[in-house]
């Protein structure tokens, strides 16, 4: 039975037309898999599935994700980050379901602060983030962001302060990227970039245009989760803040 796979042009360019066609025909694709984003089981015969190609310096690993979690895309990682995944490949075994590389998940929502709705983005990695160049089992995501100027949040009673040099790129009503300052005062670079522009609600866009800025909250893996409603998202943010697992900043809006 043909698999319900999405293979993006970028992934096809890396793996070649022949391999891409074999995947789409179901020859090399797994039936069941563990989603590389949310880590829960998926079935490429029953639901749309994205192919995600992780590329290191010398190695490439093909992983699979629910199409609702991640679009099909190419993700550049360090060779060290792929070592654990590559070691699990046997001579005739399948590719691992997911390399140990965290992907930033981004959720948009409106957050009520002081009686006013603010457009917000919530960033949560799919796994622990370690400091570049180190091999540890801890999670340095929040310390790394605090070093960049994000502020710890213990309760959501005031909007966070503006982080200068950072911005949220919105174009044609869609979310494209979170930009950070370039090195040495150069042009801004993408800290996070959507493989495909993300739709935001009309009310979120209206709030963003009103305030001309977006609040960005970040929490370690497992702190927030994928919340289906904004009230549940707010509850999860409040809990993360109370547990000392939330940092935030306000970023000017770039685009419309």
N, C-alpha and C positions, 0 to 999 in steps of 0.2 A: 504494500500500500504506500503511495507517495506520502512523504512527510510534509507537514505544514510548516515548512521552514522559510524564514526570510534570510536572504543572503544579500547584503548591501553591495553596492558597486565597489566600495573600498575593500571589503573583505574579498570579493571576487578578484579584484586586481592583485591582491596578495597571494591568494591560493591558486589562481589560474582558473580558466573557464572549465577545464576538464574536471577538476576536483569539485568546483561549485556545482556543475551539472550532476555529478555523482551524488552529492549531498541532497540536491533537490529531488533526485529520483529515489532517494531512500537507501542507496547502496551503503554509504558510510555513516549515515546519521543514526544516532541512538533512538530507540523507541522512547524509553524513559530516561530521565536525567535529573540531576540536582541543579536548580537554577543558580547561575553564578552570581546573581544579585541577591535574591531573597533566601537562597539556600533550601528552598522547599522543593519537593518533587515536581517534575513536569513530564508531559507525554507529547512528543512531537507528532504522534498520530491523531491526537485528540484536540490540541490547542496550538495556536500560532506560536512559533518558537524562533527566537533570534539566534543567529550564529555570531559569536563574539570572539574575535581573534586577538589574543594577547601576544605581543611581539617584544622579545628581549633583544639583546645585542646579537646573539647567535641562534636563539631558539624561538620558535613560535608554537603556541598552544591554542587549539581551537576549543572553545567552551560554548555552552548553550544556556539560554535564559528565556524565561517567559517574555513574549513580545510586549506584554503590559508592563514589565519591569525595566527592560532595556531594549533599545533598538539595536539592530545588527550594526556592528561597528568594529573598527580596529582600535585597540588600546595599547599604547606604548608603555612598556614597563622595563625595569632594570633586569639584567640577567639573573641577579641574585634572587629577585622576587619570583622568578620562574623555576628555580632549582627544585623546590619541594614538589612542584607539580610534575616536572620532567622526570624526577626520580621514580615516580609511580608508573611511568610508561614502560611496559614490557615489549619484547621484540614483536609479538603479534597481538598485543592487547590494544584495547581502544584508547583513545585520548582521554585524559582525566576529565571529570565533569566540570571542575573549576580549579584554576590555579589559585594560589594563596595571594591574590592581589585584590586589595579593596577597591571598590568603585564608589564614587560619590553619588549618593542618591539625593535628588533635589525635589522638594515638595513645595508648592505654592499655596498660600492661604491668607485669609484676612485675620489679623490679631487685634483684639479690642484692648486698648490701653488708655486709661483716663477718659473713658466714654467715647473714644474715637477709633474708628477702624483704620488700621495701617496695613499696607501690602507687605507680606513677609515671604521669605524663602527659608525653608528649613533644610539644612544640609546634614546628612548622616551617612557615614561610610558603611559599606557592607561588611567590613571587618576592621580589626585593629590597624591603626596607622603607626608605623615605627619611624623614628627619625632617620632621614637618609644617611646611608653609610653605616648604620648599626644593625646588628642582628639580635634582636631581643624579642620577648614575647609580650611586652607591655603595650600600652596604647599612648602615643605621644600626640594625638590629634589636637587636643585642646591646648597643651603647652605650646605647640608649634603655632597655633592661631593666636594665642596671647602674645607671643613674640612678634607677630605681625601687626599687633595693635587691637585685636579683638578684646573685649572686656568680659570678665565673668559676670553672670547674671544669677542672682539668688531669688529674685521675684520680679514678675513682669508688671511693675507699677509705673515705670517711666520708659519712654523710647530710649534705646541706646544712643550713644554719641556717634557722630559721623566719623567714619574711617577715611581720611583724606587719601586720594590717589586711587581708591577702589571705586568701582561703579558697576551697575547692573545694566546690561545691554538689552534693550527691548526694541524690536523693530517690527513694523507692520502688525503690532498687537501680539507678537510672539516673543517668548523668552529665548535669547540666543546664548548669553554667556555672563559670567561674573568675571570682571576684569580687575587685575591687580597691577601695581606700578611695575614698569620694566626696570631691569637692572641698570644702575648708573644713570638714572633719570631718563631712560629711553621710553619708547612708546609703550603703552599698557599692553600686557599680555593676558591671555585667558588663564584664570585660576581654575575655572570650570567652564566647559563649553558643551552645549547640547549637540549631539550628533545630528539630530533633526530638531528644528525650533519647536519649543514646547508651547502648547496652547495655554493661555491663562484666561480666567473668567472675565466677563465684561466688568463686573464689580471690582475685581482685583486691579484691572487696568485703569479704571476710573479713579480708584484710590491712589494708584501710583502716579497718575497724572496730576492729581490734586496736591499730593505731598512732594512730588518731584524727587522722591527718594524711596528706597525699599529697605526694610529691616531684614537683616540676614542673621538667622540663628543657626548655631552649629552644635552638635552633640556627638559623643562617641557612639560607635556601633552598638546597637541594641537598646539605646536609650529612648528613642521616639517610636520607631516602627512605622509601617504604612497605615496611616489612619484614614478611614473612609469619609469622615466628616470633620468640619473645622472645629466643632466643639470638643471632639475627641483629641484632635491635634493640640488644641489649647491645653487640655488636661495633661497631655503627655509633656508639653513644654513646661507647665507649672511643676510637674513632678521632677523633671530633669533639673530644673533650676533649684528646687528645694534640695536635691541630692548633690548639688555642686557639679553638675555635668552639663552645663550650658554656657556658651559664650555668645556674644552678639555684637553687631555694629549696625549703623545706618549707612547706606551707600547711595550716592546721587544716582538718579535715573539717567541713563544715556539712551537716547532714541525716544520713541513714542509708542 
